[in-house]
């Protein structure tokens, strides 16, 4: 347990646990909505916030959160109203966010390309006490939304029209999902990095879906997988001196492949069992009595 001794590893492990819990908790709704790449777009936009934080000598995490929230709301508005040219507007938003971040961080007196790399791919040694405070507060907000409104968010993610008919505020809930995803991206950027955070929001959910048959089980299992790979990746990066973000994502992909290989024989066995049960039910149905001669066809 030598890795628990350095203070920076204690902060990094705490951040890893929080990220491992909240990233799949938000990602499951994005996967259901077929917006798996939304986190990647928000990560591009959040780069402007990071650069602005260095330029104004304020917390990059809080500034990235503010810019990411604004960007996520803009993305949702484009999805609603930009039906014909929405893809072009989103592309300009994503690329403009990344370009703005690179420009601003190089214009600042305290920023550098090294700082930029740590936010793009994650860095254990740069997780500060101030970062932990921000991460804890933001993670509490994400958990409050994803758990407290899980029924409403699930309904909207499955079928917006049906949710609207039942009286749910669909647009408000869609905006809330977008804002929560933006907060999750900024929480995870210190551990996984802005360019890889989307994978942590999606891959654990996709892995859980291979063997889970209900939303509740998928939710719990994806959070377990997310927490396990973030902890394992953080510890591995400490001992092997490898980037934590890349290590975490690759471990998540390994888990996905393993569960996919495990799910194939399980699905075949389940299909054979269901087929056998169907045949038994058919055999147990009593044969119909022959109709009277005058009623036969």
C-alpha positions, 0 to 999 in steps of 0.5 A: 500500500505504498501508493497511499503514502504520497499526499498527491496520490491520496488526492488522485485516488479520491478524484478517481473514485468520484470520476469512476462513479459519476462518469457512467452515471451520466453516460448511461443517459447519453447512451440511451439518447444516442449521444455517446459523443456529446462528452467529447464535444463538451471536452473541446469546449471546456478547453476554452474555459481552462485557457481562460482560467489561466489567462485570468489567474483563476481556477481552471476547473471552475472556469472550465465548468462555467464555459462547458455549461454554456457550451452544453446549453448551446449544443442542446439549443442547436439540437432543437432548432438547428435541424438543417445546419446543426452539424456544421454549427456543432463542428464550429463550436467544438473546434472553436472551443479547442482552438480558443483554449490553446490560444488563451493558455499561450497568451497567459503568463502562467500557462504553458503547453505542459499545463495544456497536456495535463488537462488534455490527458490527465495528470496525477501530480497536478491534482491540488487540494483546491481541485479536490474541493471543486471536484467533490462539490461538482460530483455531489451535484451530478449524483443528486441529479442522476439518482434523484431524477433517475425515473424522469431522466430515463423516461426522457432518454427512452422516448421524448414524445411519450415523456411529453405526453405524460406531462414531464418537462422534456426540454428542461430535463434535456437541458439538465442532462446536458449541464450535468454532462458538462459538469462531469467532463470538468470533474473528470479532466484532472484524472482522465483528461478532456480528450478521453473523458467521453470514453469513460462515460460510454465504455463502462455503460456499453460493457455493462449492457453486455450482461445486464438486462435492466436499466437498474442493473446496467446503472449499478454495474457500469458504476462498479466498472467505472470505479474499478478501472479508474482506481486500477488505472490510477495505481498502475500509472503511479507504479509504471509512470504511464498517463492515467487517462490512457491507462484508464480508458484502455482498461475499460476497453479490456473489460468491455471485450471480456464481458462481450466474450462472456456474454456470447455463450451466456446469450446462447445458453439463455436462448436454448433455455427459453426455447426449451421452456417454450417447447414444454409449454407447448407440450403441456397444452391439452389437445383440442377435442375434435369438432362434431362432424357437421362443424368440420371444415 
